[in-house]
Each structure stands twice: as structure tokens, then as C-alpha cells.
Amino acid sequence: MRKKRILFFAPLAIIGIAIFILIGGELVMQLWNWLLPGLFGWRQITFWQAVGVLALCRILFGGLGGRGFPRSRFRRRMAERLEQMTPEERERFRQGMRSGCGFGAPTSETGKPE
């Protein structure tokens, strides 16, 4: 029974991947050729260059698979660390993150920094 499913879904998966590449490549090529030459004076690209850009973006921004594995591990570890902190330590950590990320120190009701 399981082998029949694989034999049924394997061709569908291959067709789906091919359709994704065709539509994605065409979409990237059309958007690139519509926007970037007019805005920045860059050259137009071919379909295969657009597929390459699509693959590069997938590698850089989407990872190579595993459904965001490194990010989920990071979130899990941060949650574990925050659970082990006292409420005062947690608040101090949050304030440090806000000031380190450029949000500055929180203001009091008078409008002056604390």
C-alpha cells in the first residue's frame, strides 16, 4: 500500500517542482526586467538567470531544507534560558536587548528618560 502511494505521488512531485521552477523563474525574470533596468540601469536577465536568482534567494533566505531548523533551535534555547531567569533578570535582559537594538531606554510618564 505504501509503495503504491510513492509510485503515485513521485511523478506528481516532479511535475510540481517543474511547474514551480517554470512559474517562479518566469515571475522573477518579468519582475527583474520590469523594475531593475529602469530603476538602476541594470541589464535584463534571461529565464535561466532568473532561475539562478530564485535558487540563490532560496539558499540565502530560506535555507536548504529542514523547515527553519537553525531558527527553531535558537528559539527553543532562548525560551529555555528565559524560563530559568527570575522576573527581574528577564526584565533587565529585555531592557538590555531594547537598548542594544537601537530602541533606547524606555521613557517614564513625564517623557524624560529614566
C-alpha positions in Angstrom: 0.0 0.0 0.0 2.8 2.4 0.9 4.7 1.6 -2.3 1.6 2.4 -4.4 1.4 5.9 -2.8 5.1 6.6 -3.6 4.6 5.5 -7.1 1.6 7.7 -7.4 3.0 10.8 -5.7 6.6 10.7 -7.1 5.6 11.8 -10.6 3.2 14.4 -9.2 6.0 15.8 -7.0 8.4 16.0 -10.0 5.7 17.8 -12.1 5.0 20.2 -9.2 8.7 21.0 -8.8 8.9 21.6 -12.6 5.9 23.9 -12.5 7.3 25.8 -9.6 10.6 26.4 -11.4 8.8 27.5 -14.6 6.4 29.9 -12.9 8.9 31.1 -10.3 11.6 31.7 -13.0 9.2 33.5 -15.3 7.9 35.6 -12.4 11.4 36.6 -11.2 12.5 37.3 -14.8 9.5 39.5 -15.6 9.8 41.5 -12.3 13.5 41.9 -12.7 13.3 43.1 -16.3 10.4 45.4 -15.5 11.9 47.1 -12.4 15.6 47.0 -12.2 16.7 48.2 -15.7 14.5 51.3 -15.3 15.4 52.0 -11.7 19.1 51.2 -11.6 20.2 50.8 -15.3 21.0 47.1 -14.8 20.8 44.7 -17.7 17.8 42.5 -18.4 18.2 38.8 -17.5 17.3 35.5 -19.2 15.0 32.8 -17.8 17.8 30.7 -16.6 19.5 33.6 -14.9 16.2 34.2 -13.1 16.0 30.6 -12.0 19.5 31.0 -10.6 18.5 34.2 -8.7 15.5 32.2 -7.4 17.7 29.4 -6.2 20.2 31.8 -4.7 17.5 33.6 -2.7 16.2 30.2 -1.5 19.6 29.3 -0.3 20.3 32.6 1.4 16.9 33.4 2.9 15.1 30.1 3.0 17.8 27.6 3.9 18.4 24.3 2.3 15.6 22.5 3.9 14.7 21.3 7.4 11.9 23.9 7.7 13.9 26.5 9.5 15.8 24.1 11.7 18.5 26.6 12.9 15.9 29.3 13.8 13.7 26.9 15.7 16.6 25.6 17.7 17.6 29.1 18.6 14.1 30.0 19.7 13.9 26.9 21.8 17.2 27.6 23.5 16.2 31.2 24.2 12.9 30.1 25.7 14.7 27.7 28.0 17.1 30.4 29.1 14.3 32.9 29.7 12.3 30.3 31.8 15.3 29.8 34.1 15.6 33.6 34.8 13.9 35.4 37.6 11.3 38.1 36.6 13.9 40.8 37.4 16.6 39.2 35.3 14.1 38.8 32.5 13.2 42.4 32.6 16.8 43.5 32.7 17.6 41.3 29.8 14.7 42.8 27.7 15.8 46.3 28.5 19.4 45.5 27.5 18.1 44.0 24.2 16.0 47.1 23.5 18.8 49.5 24.2 21.3 47.3 22.2 19.0 47.2 19.2 18.6 50.9 19.0 15.2 51.4 20.7 16.8 53.3 23.6 15.8 53.3 27.2 12.1 53.3 27.9 10.7 56.7 28.9 8.7 57.4 32.1 5.3 59.1 32.2 7.0 62.5 32.4 8.6 62.0 29.0 12.1 62.1 30.3 14.5 59.1 30.1 14.9 57.2 33.3 
